[in-house]
């Protein structure tokens, strides 16, 4: 009989979804649940890998293309995820969250959680979030119509994150997220924390 202790490999989970779908909030709640259960958790954000670009004077298609093709440094994000996971302790979890996260070269075995909300709900959350950051309602609306939503439409056509998700979560009411589909049995460390989050986010 093998009595050696079980070594838990580091786990990586990516959280994807529309702008305004609640990715950052769910990632923070998941990290808290993991930490409370004794599993170290680190969160990486797509937004921390933005490039300083000039969108001034561009027509809508050009602005969408520049945003989609160049605004985020997904190669650097993928390398950061690889390094974080490689240095993580056994049983640790690396969470990477943000828009269009599948465009990053994520390590094999990454678990994908996709949040679903309606466009109207996402639009309202973006307006509230970005106006709180000091942007005018007109500027926020322009970004939604010329960057966020057109880029997301292209991303869904090219990457189909919902179909590839290991976990699909209805986050229309982010006080009560609901798991609607799970394609594979999750590792215990992730399954327990996710169950806690889906029952406790308020």
PLY file of the C-alpha trace (Angstrom):
ply
format ascii 1.0
element vertex 202
property float x
property float y
property float z
element edge 201
property int vertex1
property int vertex2
end_header
0.00 0.00 0.00
1.33 3.42 -0.92
1.19 5.65 2.16
3.01 8.61 0.56
1.13 11.92 0.90
-0.86 13.03 -2.13
0.78 15.92 -3.96
-1.77 18.33 -5.40
-0.66 19.96 -8.63
-1.24 23.72 -8.94
-4.62 24.52 -10.50
-5.29 27.29 -13.01
-8.79 28.65 -13.63
-9.66 31.31 -16.21
-12.79 33.44 -15.74
-14.21 34.85 -18.98
-17.33 36.77 -20.00
-18.67 40.00 -21.42
-17.44 43.34 -20.15
-19.54 43.97 -17.05
-20.36 40.30 -16.45
-18.77 40.29 -12.99
-15.47 38.54 -13.66
-13.38 40.55 -11.20
-15.98 40.21 -8.48
-16.31 36.46 -8.91
-12.53 36.03 -9.08
-12.12 37.88 -5.77
-14.87 35.81 -4.13
-13.33 32.57 -5.42
-9.88 33.58 -4.15
-11.34 34.37 -0.73
-13.13 30.99 -0.60
-9.95 29.14 -1.58
-7.89 31.00 1.01
-10.47 30.27 3.70
-10.21 26.57 2.80
-6.44 26.68 3.20
-5.46 26.85 -0.47
-3.22 29.76 -1.57
-4.79 31.73 -4.42
-3.36 34.39 -6.72
-5.43 36.49 -9.13
-4.11 37.90 -12.41
-6.17 40.48 -14.34
-6.28 40.99 -18.10
-6.70 44.72 -17.39
-3.21 44.81 -15.91
-1.80 44.00 -19.35
-3.21 46.97 -21.29
-1.07 48.91 -23.71
-1.19 52.76 -23.93
-2.79 53.32 -27.33
-4.13 56.43 -29.05
-7.69 55.99 -30.34
-8.14 59.67 -31.25
-9.64 60.32 -34.67
-10.34 56.71 -35.59
-13.61 55.73 -37.24
-15.63 53.01 -35.46
-14.29 49.99 -37.41
-10.68 51.16 -36.97
-11.22 51.79 -33.26
-12.70 48.32 -32.82
-9.82 46.71 -34.71
-7.14 48.56 -32.73
-8.81 47.64 -29.46
-9.19 43.98 -30.40
-5.80 43.46 -32.01
-3.50 45.55 -29.84
-4.98 46.90 -26.62
-4.16 43.88 -24.43
-0.79 42.14 -24.33
-2.10 38.59 -24.19
1.33 37.05 -24.79
2.68 38.76 -21.65
-0.39 37.68 -19.71
0.11 34.06 -20.75
3.74 34.18 -19.65
2.73 35.71 -16.30
0.20 32.94 -15.73
2.81 30.30 -16.59
5.34 31.81 -14.18
2.81 32.23 -11.38
1.56 28.67 -11.69
5.09 27.31 -12.00
6.13 28.98 -8.75
2.93 28.09 -6.89
2.92 25.68 -3.98
1.20 22.30 -4.31
-2.54 22.77 -3.95
-2.39 26.46 -4.87
-4.75 28.00 -7.40
-3.95 30.66 -9.99
-6.99 32.62 -11.18
-6.81 34.69 -14.35
-9.80 36.88 -15.12
-10.75 39.34 -17.80
-12.17 39.94 -21.23
-11.24 37.65 -24.11
-8.96 35.64 -21.83
-8.78 32.70 -24.24
-6.63 34.84 -26.53
-3.81 34.40 -24.02
-1.61 31.29 -24.41
-2.87 29.63 -21.24
-1.17 26.45 -19.99
-2.72 23.09 -20.88
-5.19 21.94 -18.26
-6.51 25.44 -17.49
-10.11 25.29 -16.29
-12.47 27.74 -18.02
-15.37 29.39 -16.22
-17.59 31.61 -18.38
-20.08 34.11 -16.96
-23.25 34.85 -18.89
-25.30 38.05 -18.60
-27.61 39.85 -21.00
-26.20 42.73 -23.07
-28.56 45.16 -21.33
-27.38 44.07 -17.88
-23.74 44.29 -18.96
-24.30 47.75 -20.44
-25.83 49.04 -17.20
-22.97 47.68 -15.11
-20.34 49.18 -17.43
-22.05 52.57 -17.28
-22.13 52.50 -13.48
-18.54 51.26 -13.19
-16.94 53.64 -15.67
-18.88 56.71 -14.57
-17.67 55.99 -11.02
-14.15 56.20 -12.49
-14.85 59.70 -13.79
-15.87 59.07 -17.40
-18.89 60.85 -18.81
-21.98 58.82 -19.79
-21.30 59.77 -23.43
-17.72 58.53 -23.32
-18.75 55.26 -21.68
-21.44 54.72 -24.31
-18.93 55.40 -27.08
-16.53 52.80 -25.66
-19.30 50.23 -25.36
-20.45 50.76 -28.95
-17.04 51.13 -30.59
-14.79 48.85 -28.53
-16.28 46.54 -25.94
-19.32 45.03 -27.63
-17.97 44.82 -31.21
-14.75 43.23 -29.94
-16.72 40.76 -27.85
-18.84 39.81 -30.88
-15.69 39.06 -32.87
-14.17 37.16 -29.96
-17.25 34.97 -29.57
-17.22 34.17 -33.29
-13.54 33.26 -33.27
-13.17 31.56 -29.87
-16.69 30.47 -28.78
-15.88 30.58 -25.06
-19.34 29.40 -23.93
-19.00 26.18 -25.91
-15.50 25.58 -24.53
-16.37 26.35 -20.92
-15.90 23.69 -18.27
-18.27 25.74 -16.11
-20.99 28.04 -17.42
-22.44 30.40 -14.82
-25.54 32.58 -15.11
-24.49 35.85 -13.45
-27.47 37.98 -14.44
-28.06 38.58 -10.74
-24.55 38.79 -9.34
-25.90 38.43 -5.82
-26.97 34.91 -6.79
-24.69 33.40 -9.49
-25.92 30.03 -10.70
-24.00 27.15 -12.26
-25.97 26.10 -15.34
-23.53 23.68 -16.97
-20.45 21.73 -16.01
-18.69 19.61 -18.61
-16.16 17.78 -16.41
-15.67 16.82 -12.80
-13.70 19.56 -11.12
-10.67 18.99 -8.90
-11.83 18.94 -5.26
-9.94 22.15 -4.40
-11.85 24.06 -7.07
-15.20 22.31 -6.67
-15.44 23.11 -2.98
-14.53 26.76 -3.35
-16.84 27.26 -6.32
-19.73 25.69 -4.44
-19.09 28.09 -1.57
-19.02 31.08 -3.92
-22.18 30.17 -5.78
-23.98 29.86 -2.50
-22.51 32.87 -0.78
-21.85 35.76 -3.17
-23.98 38.71 -2.01
0 1
1 2
2 3
3 4
4 5
5 6
6 7
7 8
8 9
9 10
10 11
11 12
12 13
13 14
14 15
15 16
16 17
17 18
18 19
19 20
20 21
21 22
22 23
23 24
24 25
25 26
26 27
27 28
28 29
29 30
30 31
31 32
32 33
33 34
34 35
35 36
36 37
37 38
38 39
39 40
40 41
41 42
42 43
43 44
44 45
45 46
46 47
47 48
48 49
49 50
50 51
51 52
52 53
53 54
54 55
55 56
56 57
57 58
58 59
59 60
60 61
61 62
62 63
63 64
64 65
65 66
66 67
67 68
68 69
69 70
70 71
71 72
72 73
73 74
74 75
75 76
76 77
77 78
78 79
79 80
80 81
81 82
82 83
83 84
84 85
85 86
86 87
87 88
88 89
89 90
90 91
91 92
92 93
93 94
94 95
95 96
96 97
97 98
98 99
99 100
100 101
101 102
102 103
103 104
104 105
105 106
106 107
107 108
108 109
109 110
110 111
111 112
112 113
113 114
114 115
115 116
116 117
117 118
118 119
119 120
120 121
121 122
122 123
123 124
124 125
125 126
126 127
127 128
128 129
129 130
130 131
131 132
132 133
133 134
134 135
135 136
136 137
137 138
138 139
139 140
140 141
141 142
142 143
143 144
144 145
145 146
146 147
147 148
148 149
149 150
150 151
151 152
152 153
153 154
154 155
155 156
156 157
157 158
158 159
159 160
160 161
161 162
162 163
163 164
164 165
165 166
166 167
167 168
168 169
169 170
170 171
171 172
172 173
173 174
174 175
175 176
176 177
177 178
178 179
179 180
180 181
181 182
182 183
183 184
184 185
185 186
186 187
187 188
188 189
189 190
190 191
191 192
192 193
193 194
194 195
195 196
196 197
197 198
198 199
199 200
200 201
